[in-house]
Structures are given as C-alpha cells and as structure tokens.
Amino acid sequence: MGHAGMAATAVRYLRSVGARTTTAPVEPLPRPQLRAVGDDERAPLDRNEFRRVLGNFATGVTVITAPPHEDCGPGEDGGPDERGGPAGFACQSFASLSLDPPLVSFMVARTSTTWPRIARAGVFCVNILGADQGDLCRGFAVSGADKFAGVVYDAAPVSGSPRLAGAPAWVDCTIQAVHPGGDHLIVVGRVDALGATQDDADPLLFHRGTFGRFTR
C-alpha cells in the first residue's frame, strides 16, 4: 500500500470513530523580536588584547588627503590656521571595494579632527606610500601640527586633493557613502582617476606597531 492508500485508510478510520478529519487553520508562531545586543550581553574583551591580536595582520600604509575648503574657518585664536589649508591623515585601513563600479574604502575614527574637513570637501586622494616614506607617514599621523609643512605635492587631476611626491600610486575619489562602524566610520569613495608612478616600488608595510618593507 502506497502513501496515498495509507492516508485514505487513516481518514476512513477516523471518520468511523467520529473523529474530526478537517483541520482548523494553524495560527503562526509570533515573530521573534529583533533587537540590538545589549551592553550586558557583549563578551568581555580587553582592548589591548584586541589590538595585539589584530596587529598580526600586516597592512599597507596610505595618506588620505583633501583640498582646502572655504568653510574651514580661522584657527582657535582667530588667526590663520593650518585647518585653512589642505587636510590629510595617515591611514592603514584602505581597501579596494568594487571593480564595477570602481569603489574604494577606508575607515576613520569618529574622533578624528581631520575627517570633518575631508567630509566638507566631499573628495579625497589616497596616496599609497612606498617603503622609504615612513617619516612622511609619521608626519601625517600627528595631530595639531601643519602636516604639509615641507611636503612636496601637486593637485590630483579631478579632486584637486594633494598628490604627494614620491608616492608610488594614487587614487583620486569622490565620497559616495559613509556608514557607521562602532567607534569608526566606513567611507566609500568612487574612483574618478588613478595612477602608478613606480610600478616596481616596494610598499611601506605596518605590522605589530612598526614599519617594515616587503622582501622578494
């Protein structure tokens, strides 16, 4: 006897004993509530341990720059200030995001004082640093100084952002989107122009808190 025959036999039996063979509609289970993870549910994680472990991931190093913007305003004392000039900061968290359309991304701390100036400009240039540009990177990693003092650069072709001399490659972008990411922001840029001036240049690498270089 097949499944259909057994089902028919079961229905005839239930009818013979007076059981109801029709089924009432089944009410669906309530949809579970979707909510964010509460503070008391987060796994305890030491910040220093987080940095130590993730420091094992070697990255390239870039300097993100943007042109001056008319809304930068004067310095804290009312006089001229480097905030009226171009903006820039050292960045490890740069990545290629999409080929079609061409998109790149980088992450920046919400507490960054340079990011608001880049955001107001609406454009930026990624300067990919070479192995011998560690000192240049350190200059852009400080806060509160004129980072462009003594730095040679020209204007990227589309955005006009500083394109640093000696950088093996550069990527000229327009800000397309900004997404929250914890204590950082995830910035997505549409690539408008790019170029490599030194195809055989060794990259500047960052690993476990120190600079290094690639050996072939």
C-alpha positions in Angstrom: 0.0 0.0 0.0 1.4 3.4 -1.0 1.4 6.6 1.0 -1.8 7.8 -0.6 -3.6 4.5 0.2 -2.4 4.6 3.8 -3.6 8.2 4.1 -7.1 7.3 2.7 -7.3 4.3 5.1 -6.4 6.6 8.1 -9.1 9.1 7.1 -11.8 6.3 6.8 -10.8 5.1 10.3 -11.0 8.5 11.9 -14.4 9.0 10.3 -15.7 5.7 11.6 -14.8 6.6 15.2 -16.3 10.0 14.9 -13.1 12.0 14.9 -12.9 15.3 13.0 -11.0 14.9 9.8 -10.9 18.6 8.9 -8.2 20.7 10.4 -8.6 24.2 11.6 -6.2 26.9 10.3 -3.0 26.8 12.3 -2.0 30.2 13.9 1.5 31.1 13.0 4.0 31.5 15.9 4.7 35.1 16.9 7.6 36.7 15.1 10.7 37.0 17.4 11.6 40.5 18.4 14.7 41.8 16.6 16.9 44.0 18.9 20.4 45.2 19.2 22.8 43.4 21.5 22.6 44.8 25.0 25.6 46.1 26.9 25.3 43.3 29.4 25.5 40.7 26.6 28.7 41.8 25.0 31.6 39.4 25.5 34.3 40.8 27.8 37.2 41.8 25.6 40.4 43.6 26.6 41.1 46.5 24.2 44.9 45.9 24.4 44.4 42.2 23.6 42.2 43.2 20.7 45.0 45.5 19.3 47.7 42.9 20.0 46.0 40.1 18.1 44.9 42.1 15.2 48.3 43.7 15.0 49.4 40.4 13.5 47.7 41.4 10.3 50.2 43.3 8.1 48.8 46.2 6.1 49.9 48.7 3.6 50.0 52.4 4.5 48.4 55.4 2.9 47.9 59.1 3.4 44.3 60.3 2.7 44.3 63.9 1.6 41.7 66.5 0.7 41.9 70.1 -0.8 41.2 73.2 1.3 37.6 74.1 1.8 36.2 77.6 2.2 34.3 76.6 5.3 37.3 75.5 7.4 37.3 78.8 9.3 40.1 80.5 11.3 42.3 79.0 14.0 41.3 78.8 17.7 43.0 82.2 18.3 41.2 83.8 15.4 44.3 84.0 13.3 45.4 81.9 10.3 45.5 78.2 10.9 46.6 75.0 9.1 43.0 74.0 9.0 42.6 76.6 6.2 44.9 74.5 4.1 44.6 71.0 2.7 43.7 68.1 5.1 45.4 64.8 5.5 45.9 61.8 7.8 47.8 58.5 7.8 45.5 55.6 7.2 46.1 51.8 7.3 42.5 50.8 6.7 42.4 51.5 3.0 41.0 48.7 0.7 39.7 48.1 -2.8 36.0 47.6 -2.6 34.5 47.2 -6.1 35.6 46.9 -9.7 32.3 47.8 -11.3 31.7 50.5 -10.4 35.2 51.3 -9.2 35.0 51.9 -5.5 37.5 52.0 -2.6 37.0 52.4 1.1 38.8 53.5 4.2 38.0 53.7 7.9 38.5 56.8 10.1 37.9 57.3 13.9 34.8 59.3 14.8 37.1 61.4 17.0 39.3 62.4 14.1 39.7 66.2 13.7 40.8 65.8 10.1 37.8 63.8 8.9 35.2 66.7 9.1 37.4 68.7 6.8 37.6 65.8 4.3 33.9 65.4 4.6 33.2 69.0 3.8 35.5 68.8 0.8 33.5 65.8 -0.5 36.6 64.4 -2.2 39.9 62.8 -1.3 43.0 61.3 -2.7 44.6 58.1 -1.5 48.4 58.3 -1.6 49.8 54.8 -1.4 53.2 55.1 0.3 56.4 53.4 -0.6 58.9 51.6 1.6 61.1 54.8 2.1 58.2 57.0 3.2 57.9 56.1 6.9 58.9 59.5 8.1 56.3 61.1 5.8 53.7 58.8 7.3 54.7 59.7 10.8 54.2 63.4 9.9 50.7 62.7 8.9 50.0 60.6 12.0 50.4 63.5 14.4 47.6 65.9 15.5 47.6 69.6 15.8 50.5 70.4 13.5 50.9 71.7 10.0 51.2 68.2 8.4 52.0 69.7 5.0 55.0 71.8 6.1 57.9 71.0 3.8 55.9 68.3 2.0 56.1 68.4 -1.8 52.8 67.7 -3.6 50.7 68.7 -6.6 47.0 68.5 -7.3 45.2 65.3 -8.2 43.6 65.8 -11.6 39.9 65.6 -10.6 39.5 66.5 -7.0 42.5 68.8 -6.6 43.5 66.9 -3.4 47.2 66.8 -2.6 49.1 64.1 -4.5 52.2 63.5 -2.5 55.6 63.5 -4.3 57.3 60.1 -4.3 54.1 58.1 -3.6 54.2 55.0 -5.9 50.5 55.2 -6.6 47.5 57.4 -6.0 43.7 57.1 -6.3 41.5 60.3 -6.8 38.0 59.9 -5.4 34.6 61.5 -4.7 32.9 60.5 -1.4 30.0 58.2 -2.3 28.8 57.0 1.1 29.6 57.0 4.8 28.5 54.2 7.1 28.8 53.9 10.9 31.1 51.2 12.2 31.3 51.3 16.0 33.8 54.0 17.0 34.9 54.4 13.4 33.2 55.5 10.1 33.4 53.5 6.9 34.0 55.8 4.0 33.2 54.7 0.4 34.8 56.6 -2.4 34.0 56.5 -6.2 37.3 56.4 -8.1 37.5 59.2 -10.7 41.2 58.9 -11.6 44.2 56.9 -10.6 47.8 56.2 -11.5 51.0 54.5 -10.6 54.3 56.3 -10.9 56.5 53.4 -9.8 55.2 50.0 -10.7 58.3 48.3 -9.2 58.4 50.3 -5.9 58.3 48.3 -2.7 55.4 49.2 -0.4 55.5 50.6 3.1 54.1 48.0 5.5 52.8 48.2 9.0 53.0 45.2 11.3 52.8 44.9 15.1 53.2 48.6 15.6 56.3 49.1 13.4 57.0 49.9 9.8 58.6 47.3 7.5 59.2 46.5 3.9 58.4 43.7 1.5 61.3 41.4 0.6 61.1 39.5 -2.7 
